[in-house]
Amino acid sequence: MTWLVTGGAGYIGAHVTAALLAAGEPVVILDDLSTGDARRVPPGVPFLIGDAGDPATIRDTLHRHRVTGVMHLAGSKSVPESFHKPQWYHRQNVTVVENVLDAMAEAGVTRLVFSSSAAVYGLPASPTVAEDAPARPINPYGQSKLDAEHAVADSPGVSWIALRYFNAVGAAAAHLGDHGTTNLLPRVLRAARTGEPLTVTGTGLPTPDGTAIRDYVHVADIAAAHLAAGAAVTTGRRARVYNAGTGTGHSVLDVIHAVERTTGTPAPWTPGPPRPGDPAAVVADVTRIGSELGWRARHTLDDAVRSAWLGAAANAA
């Protein structure tokens, strides 16, 4: 197998690339570096800077490197931004996938692992959601991921798995860390490092401590889920959606306290209004992926916080 990892210089994509290489799988990376970082790309790995949605680029990449499977992680993921740019999000997360699928059909590539999101569930009826729960996105980002899943499912001859990520955290190595400014853990770590308070959006929610509960899964575990999914689409015909989470929820204050335990430093915060339409709690039911792919998350929240903190310290040095 030779895997094309689109978005392979991104936070999750770089971890997937590292996991594939460690498993002895040849990898080619295609990334436009709009959010990726070339420093995450391992030496010696073929790396093309380009748009995965450009038909000529994707066709040429598949043919030139004799790609036999695609792990598609390229895309955009900001919920607030998606409200301001819904058509652009459709292009980034749906049209791009359609172009990748067309190029795969032309090249005879029939194996795909697709990066989806728990955002497809919207406001679930219960805090813990299984894959057969109604998919009712409440923002353009979630809708774009669901539409892309449908495009994948409608592709004849493709053996595919879609992984619905929950909240990726942590780092397997310092240079692979999350350098973004929107995800919760980097923001809490920044508050601990600088003393500047972060805003906690919603402190009166119907949860034990009033803050939102999410399923925080170590990014190294998400990478391992891609290995399991890649093996499954390679050894047999698949057409399946799986949650990639831990099955355990943690509140925003839990994350703050975990950072304070790790750093020995207060992480100051101030209360803010809840974000409109934000569910109080969303946690993965991981029964299906465990029973069918033999995968489970192996890292704790404290593991993830510790790895992120060490990575941040190394990058600051």
N, C-alpha and C positions, 0 to 999 in steps of 0.2 A: 504493500500500500504506500502511496505517496499522497499525503493530505495537504490540501490547500486550506490554510487558515486565513479567512478574511477578517480584518481587524486584529491581526496577530501581534501588532505593536501596542494594543490597548491593554488596560488593566487585566481583564479576564483573559483576553486572547493570548497575552504573553504567558500567562500561567498554563493555558492549554497547550501552547507550543512547547513549553518546557517539559510538560508531562509526556507529550508525544515523543519528544526526543529521548527522554529518559527510558521510554518503553521500546526504543529502537526503531521508531517510525520516521521515515523521511518526511520533511515538512517544507512547504513553500509558504511564504507570507505575502499577502497583499494588503496594504494599508495606505490610506491617503494622508495619514498623520494629522488629520483634523483634530483628533483628541489623543491619538497614540503618541508614543515616544520611541524614537529609533534606538535609544539606548537600551530598550528592553529586548531588542532582537539579538539572539545569540550569534556569535561569530560563525561564519561558514554556512548559515542558513540562507537560501535564496530569498531575497527581499525585494519586492517590487513596490515602489511608491505609486499608487494609482487608485482610481475609483472602482470599487467592486461592482458598481452599477453600470459602468461603461461597457457596452456589449463587446466592443473590439478588444478591450483590455482583458476582460474575463475569458473570452474565447482564446486569445493568444496565450494567456497564462496556463490554461488547462492543457492546451496542445503542446506548448513548448516544454513544459515540465512533466508531461505524461502523468498528470494528476489522475488518481483513481478514486478519490473521495474528497468531499468538501466539508469543512466545519465552518459554518457561516456565523461570525460574531460581529461583523461590521454593522453599524447602525447608529442611531441617535436615541438617547434615553432620558432626557429631561422632561418630566411631567409638566412643570410650569411653562417651559419653552414650547411644548407641543400645543398648548392652548393658543399661543401667539402665532404659531407657524404650522397649522394642521396639514396643509397641503404639502409643505416641505417634509413633514414627518412621514406622510404617506409615501412620498418619493423615496426618502432615505430607508424606510423600513419595509416597504411593500414592493415598489417598483424595482428597487435594487434586487430583491429576492427573486422577482419574476425574471429579471435579466440573467441572474445567476442560473436559475433553473433552465432557461432557454439555452444557455451556453453549455450546461451539463448535458442536455439532450443531444445537442449537436456533436459534442465530443464523446458521447457514449459513457459518461460518468453517471453512475446510478446510486451512489452512496452519499447520504447527507445527514449531518447532525446540525440542527438549527437552534440558535440561541433565541429563546422566547422569554417570557416574563410572567411573574405572578400578577402583574397589572391587568392581565386579561380577565381576572376574576371580579374586578371592580369592588363592589361592596358585598362580600359574601354573607350568606344567611347565618353562618356559624364561624367562629374564629378559626377553626381548623378546616382546611379545604382540600378535598381530593380532586383528582383530575376530571372526574365526571360531574363536578359541581357546575352550575350554569356559568358560562363565560359572558359577563355583562360589563365590559370596560366602561369606565366613567371619565376617561380622558383620551385625547387623540393618540397619545403614545400607546396606551393599552390597546386601543382599537387597531392601531397599525400592526402591533404584534399579533393580534388575533387574525387580522386579514392576511398577514404573511403566513401564519400557520395554515390557513385555508388554501393559499396558493401552493404551499408545499404538499398538502394532502391531495390536491387535485392534479398532481404531476404523475402521469402514468409511468410505470417502470422504475420509479425511484424508491429505494429502500431508505426510509427516513425515520429519525427520532427528533422530536422537539423537546428541549429541556426548558421548563419554566423555572427560571431562577427566582429564588427569594432574595434576601439582602446579602450580597457578597461583601465580605470583610476580610481583613488580614493580608498577609503577604508571605509567600514561600521563600522570598529572598528580598534583600533591601532594595535592589534596583527594580523590582517588580511591583512595588507598592502602589497604592491608590493615591495619586497626586491631585485628585480632583478637589473641588471646593464645595460640592453640594451634598455628598453622602454624609451620613451622621457621624460615623467613627472618625474620619479625618477632621471634622469640625470640632468634636470633643477633644481630640488630641491637641488641636491647635489652641483650644481654650486652656488646657492644662499647661501648654508650653508658654503661652503668651500672657495668661491671666485675663484675657479679654473674654467676657461672657458670651456664650452662644445663646441663641433664642430657642427655647423648647416650644414647638408649635402644638399647643393643646395640653393643658394640665388638669382639665376637668372631665376627661373622657371616662366612659364606663369600664375602667380597668382598675386593678387593685391599687395602683398608685396615681391614677389619673392621666398617665401618659401612654402614648401609642405603643402597642406591642407588635413586634415583627419577628420574623424567623431569620436570624443572622447566621449565615453559613460561610465557613472559611473558604476563601477562593481556591485553596489547594484541593479542597473536597470537590468543589465544582469542576476543577480540572480533571479530577479522577472520575467524575461522572461522565465527562466527555470520552475518556478512555473506554469506559464500560459501554457507552452508547456506540462508539466507533466499532468496537468488537462485535456488537449486536447487529449493526447494519451490514457488517462485512460477512458474517457467517450465515445470515439468513435474511429473508425478506421481512422488513419491519415497516410499520406505519403506526406510530405510537407516540403519545405525549406523556412526559414524566415530570413530576415536581422534583426540583433540586433544592432541598432544604434540610433542616435538621429534625423537624418535628417538634421543636421546643421553641416557645416564644420568650422574648425578653423585652422589657419596656425600655423607653428612652432613658429613664433614670437608672435602670439596670446597667445600661451601657456606660453611663457617666460614672457610676460607682465602680465598674470594672476598670475603667481608665484610671480612676483615683487609686485603686488597689495596685495597679501595675506601676504607675508613675510615682506614687507617694506624694502626689501634688493635687491640690484641689482643682477641679474643672468647673469654674463658675458658670452659672447659667441664669437666665431670666425667663419668666413665663411669657408666652405669646399666644395669640389666638390660634385655634386649630385651622388647618388648611381646609377649605371647602371640599366636601366629598371624600375626605380622608377617612378610611375605615379605622375603627378603634383598635382592632386586632386582626392580623392575618398570619396564620401559621400553616406550614405545609403538612399535609398527610403524606407520608413517604412510604406507605405500605407497598404501593405498586412498584416503585423503582427498586425497593429492597427485595421483593419476591421475584421480580422478573429479570433484573439486571445484576442482582447481588451487590448493590451499592448502598452504602450508608455513610453519612458524615461522621468523621472520626475526631474532629477538633471541637473544642469547647469555645465559648465566647471569650474566656480569659486567654486561651491559646491565641485566638485571632487578635485580641487587643495587644498582647505581648509582642507578637510578630510585627504588627503595624507600628508599635512604638519603637521597637529596635530598628526597624527600617527607616522610620522618620529621623531617628537620632543619627543613623549612619549617613543618610543623605545630607543632614545638616552639618556634619563634621567636615 
